[in-house]
Amino acid sequence: MVTGRPMPTLGPVEMRGMEEDRSKQTIGKKVLRLIKLHDPILRILVALGVSTDVDLLRSVSAFTATVLHIILVVSFLGTIGLDIRPLVTTLGLSGFVIGFALKEICQNMLSGALLVVQRPFRVGWTIKVGAYMGKVSAIDSRYVYLTNEDGCCVLIPSYKVYSSEIIILSTSSKPKTS
């Protein structure tokens, strides 16, 4: 709306204040970008071709982002002069207790991740693991899915597959042995 009054001009003091506001906004935006680590980590994992299992990649990137956030917070608190020894001790003990409580789940997830990365067998291959035999219909971070001759789907925990003998009965393309 035009009122006929001239636009006020800003002096050096007001301009300096606006520049400081802009620099604070820029710092704030940088901090927000730093806090949102999940998406960049996910993009890096996809670019590296670590896995084709999207759920596994999301889980790994979320876990990694959480660990990095904890490290950043502890580092920041130490930088501003707070005594972080009790916090680090508490985090260490908590990690030990949680790790011990979730031992089997962690073992299963790690085995699943190793199966996905190492690929000793692939979807479509017929394998035998322990007493179970069937065609591999899916592999994820927790289970290997076998479809047996009866058409039943057998879910074998990844840690059992990883720690057992795997007999490959047939493949669509046999792995080369040297």
Kinemage of the C-alpha trace (Angstrom):
@kinemage 1
@onewidth
@group {chain A} dominant
@subgroup {mainchain}
@vectorlist {calphas} color= white
{ca met a 1} P 0.000 0.000 0.000
{ca val a 2} L 1.437 3.370 -1.023
{ca thr a 3} L 1.024 6.113 1.598
{ca gly a 4} L 3.058 8.842 0.015
{ca arg a 5} L 5.679 8.711 2.761
{ca pro a 6} L 9.253 7.959 1.750
{ca met a 7} L 10.745 4.610 2.718
{ca pro a 8} L 12.872 4.922 5.855
{ca thr a 9} L 16.557 4.305 5.365
{ca leu a 10} L 18.476 2.087 7.705
{ca gly a 11} L 21.652 3.296 9.309
{ca pro a 12} L 24.783 1.227 9.925
{ca val a 13} L 23.618 0.148 13.383
{ca glu a 14} L 20.309 -1.242 12.083
{ca met a 15} L 22.062 -2.942 9.142
{ca arg a 16} L 24.528 -4.603 11.500
{ca gly a 17} L 21.627 -5.930 13.568
{ca met a 18} L 19.990 -7.401 10.461
{ca glu a 19} L 23.265 -9.074 9.416
{ca glu a 20} L 23.603 -10.621 12.884
{ca asp a 21} L 20.025 -11.928 12.607
{ca arg a 22} L 20.863 -13.450 9.230
{ca ser a 23} L 24.031 -15.080 10.598
{ca lys a 24} L 22.053 -16.506 13.527
{ca gln a 25} L 19.510 -17.899 11.070
{ca thr a 26} L 22.324 -19.408 9.032
{ca ile a 27} L 23.860 -20.993 12.136
{ca gly a 28} L 20.421 -22.261 13.150
{ca lys a 29} L 19.872 -23.782 9.722
{ca lys a 30} L 23.297 -25.432 9.858
{ca val a 31} L 22.530 -26.921 13.272
{ca leu a 32} L 19.175 -28.236 12.018
{ca arg a 33} L 20.865 -29.792 8.984
{ca leu a 34} L 23.439 -31.386 11.284
{ca ile a 35} L 20.728 -32.793 13.535
{ca lys a 36} L 18.925 -34.439 10.603
{ca leu a 37} L 21.532 -37.144 10.026
{ca his a 38} L 19.185 -40.004 9.172
{ca asp a 39} L 18.577 -39.056 5.518
{ca pro a 40} L 22.221 -38.360 4.570
{ca ile a 41} L 23.351 -41.608 6.193
{ca leu a 42} L 20.620 -43.488 4.319
{ca arg a 43} L 21.731 -41.889 1.022
{ca ile a 44} L 25.354 -42.891 1.703
{ca leu a 45} L 24.369 -46.500 2.463
{ca val a 46} L 22.286 -46.693 -0.728
{ca ala a 47} L 25.094 -45.135 -2.790
{ca leu a 48} L 27.599 -47.634 -1.396
{ca gly a 49} L 25.262 -50.498 -2.292
{ca val a 50} L 25.510 -51.989 1.186
{ca ser a 51} L 22.184 -53.771 0.815
{ca thr a 52} L 19.022 -53.888 -1.231
{ca asp a 53} L 16.884 -54.383 1.885
{ca val a 54} L 15.336 -50.946 2.417
{ca asp a 55} L 14.156 -51.767 5.941
{ca leu a 56} L 17.638 -52.864 6.948
{ca leu a 57} L 19.158 -49.690 5.507
{ca arg a 58} L 16.627 -47.524 7.357
{ca ser a 59} L 17.315 -49.339 10.614
{ca val a 60} L 21.081 -49.025 10.236
{ca ser a 61} L 20.876 -45.328 9.326
{ca ala a 62} L 18.508 -44.577 12.235
{ca phe a 63} L 20.787 -46.412 14.677
{ca thr a 64} L 23.881 -44.656 13.319
{ca ala a 65} L 22.165 -41.256 13.496
{ca thr a 66} L 21.146 -41.907 17.113
{ca val a 67} L 24.682 -42.871 18.108
{ca leu a 68} L 26.078 -39.779 16.374
{ca his a 69} L 23.505 -37.568 18.124
{ca ile a 70} L 24.544 -38.955 21.507
{ca ile a 71} L 28.212 -38.355 20.688
{ca leu a 72} L 27.448 -34.791 19.548
{ca val a 73} L 25.464 -33.973 22.692
{ca val a 74} L 28.141 -35.380 25.002
{ca ser a 75} L 30.874 -33.525 23.066
{ca phe a 76} L 28.894 -30.286 23.194
{ca leu a 77} L 28.328 -30.589 26.939
{ca gly a 78} L 32.026 -31.254 27.475
{ca thr a 79} L 32.942 -28.297 25.267
{ca ile a 80} L 30.817 -25.844 27.253
{ca gly a 81} L 32.524 -26.963 30.438
{ca leu a 82} L 30.103 -29.382 32.066
{ca asp a 83} L 31.503 -32.410 33.853
{ca ile a 84} L 30.415 -35.261 31.583
{ca arg a 85} L 32.029 -38.135 33.502
{ca pro a 86} L 28.772 -39.126 35.277
{ca leu a 87} L 26.889 -38.934 31.967
{ca val a 88} L 29.451 -41.057 30.145
{ca thr a 89} L 29.434 -43.586 33.000
{ca thr a 90} L 25.636 -43.751 32.917
{ca leu a 91} L 25.619 -44.172 29.135
{ca gly a 92} L 28.209 -46.943 29.377
{ca leu a 93} L 26.312 -48.847 32.058
{ca ser a 94} L 23.014 -48.356 30.227
{ca gly a 95} L 24.563 -49.643 27.020
{ca phe a 96} L 25.887 -52.704 28.841
{ca val a 97} L 22.507 -53.494 30.445
{ca ile a 98} L 20.533 -52.902 27.240
{ca gly a 99} L 23.050 -54.922 25.220
{ca phe a 100} L 22.847 -57.826 27.630
{ca ala a 101} L 19.033 -57.700 27.641
{ca leu a 102} L 18.837 -57.544 23.841
{ca lys a 103} L 21.657 -59.995 23.171
{ca glu a 104} L 19.627 -62.436 21.090
{ca ile a 105} L 17.883 -59.698 19.101
{ca cys a 106} L 21.197 -57.968 18.402
{ca gln a 107} L 22.791 -61.294 17.479
{ca asn a 108} L 19.920 -61.980 15.094
{ca met a 109} L 20.062 -58.508 13.509
{ca leu a 110} L 23.836 -58.653 13.069
{ca ser a 111} L 23.634 -62.141 11.561
{ca gly a 112} L 20.898 -60.947 9.196
{ca ala a 113} L 22.991 -57.979 8.139
{ca leu a 114} L 25.998 -60.225 7.530
{ca leu a 115} L 23.874 -62.628 5.474
{ca val a 116} L 22.619 -59.737 3.351
{ca val a 117} L 26.123 -58.334 2.848
{ca gln a 118} L 28.040 -61.614 2.363
{ca arg a 119} L 25.278 -63.284 0.312
{ca pro a 120} L 26.204 -66.963 0.759
{ca phe a 121} L 22.921 -67.713 -1.051
{ca arg a 122} L 20.287 -65.707 -2.898
{ca val a 123} L 16.539 -65.580 -3.313
{ca gly a 124} L 15.437 -68.406 -5.603
{ca trp a 125} L 18.167 -70.840 -4.574
{ca thr a 126} L 17.270 -74.120 -2.920
{ca ile a 127} L 19.208 -74.630 0.300
{ca lys a 128} L 19.292 -76.830 3.345
{ca val a 129} L 19.918 -75.324 6.783
{ca gly a 130} L 19.926 -77.808 9.642
{ca ala a 131} L 16.736 -79.876 9.347
{ca tyr a 132} L 15.050 -77.410 6.985
{ca met a 133} L 15.179 -77.525 3.217
{ca gly a 134} L 13.469 -75.291 0.711
{ca lys a 135} L 13.638 -72.509 -1.826
{ca val a 136} L 14.747 -69.148 -0.437
{ca ser a 137} L 11.822 -66.769 -0.876
{ca ala a 138} L 13.204 -63.805 1.101
{ca ile a 139} L 16.098 -62.730 3.290
{ca asp a 140} L 15.781 -59.928 5.805
{ca ser a 141} L 17.500 -58.776 8.949
{ca arg a 142} L 15.642 -61.178 11.244
{ca tyr a 143} L 14.718 -64.245 9.195
{ca val a 144} L 15.498 -66.314 6.158
{ca tyr a 145} L 12.246 -67.414 4.538
{ca leu a 146} L 12.232 -70.880 2.964
{ca thr a 147} L 9.348 -72.356 1.010
{ca asn a 148} L 9.432 -76.129 1.375
{ca glu a 149} L 8.111 -78.818 -1.007
{ca asp a 150} L 4.677 -78.669 0.638
{ca gly a 151} L 4.430 -74.946 -0.116
{ca cys a 152} L 4.776 -73.997 3.557
{ca cys a 153} L 6.880 -70.989 4.471
{ca val a 154} L 9.500 -71.701 7.134
{ca leu a 155} L 11.040 -68.743 8.960
{ca ile a 156} L 14.524 -69.513 10.228
{ca pro a 157} L 16.152 -66.943 12.542
{ca ser a 158} L 19.154 -65.353 10.868
{ca tyr a 159} L 21.567 -66.221 13.682
{ca lys a 160} L 20.711 -69.930 13.281
{ca val a 161} L 21.324 -69.743 9.530
{ca tyr a 162} L 24.568 -67.819 9.997
{ca ser a 163} L 25.918 -70.227 12.589
{ca ser a 164} L 24.759 -73.423 10.833
{ca glu a 165} L 26.006 -75.378 7.896
{ca ile a 166} L 24.374 -74.190 4.678
{ca ile a 167} L 24.039 -76.718 1.886
{ca ile a 168} L 23.242 -75.181 -1.498
{ca leu a 169} L 21.224 -77.736 -3.423
{ca ser a 170} L 20.437 -75.773 -6.588
{ca thr a 171} L 20.910 -72.290 -7.939
{ca ser a 172} L 19.755 -70.412 -10.967
{ca ser a 173} L 23.386 -69.391 -11.439
{ca lys a 174} L 25.896 -71.428 -9.456
{ca pro a 175} L 28.631 -69.471 -7.689
{ca lys a 176} L 32.069 -70.004 -9.186
{ca thr a 177} L 34.602 -71.753 -6.996
{ca ser a 178} L 38.308 -71.411 -7.512
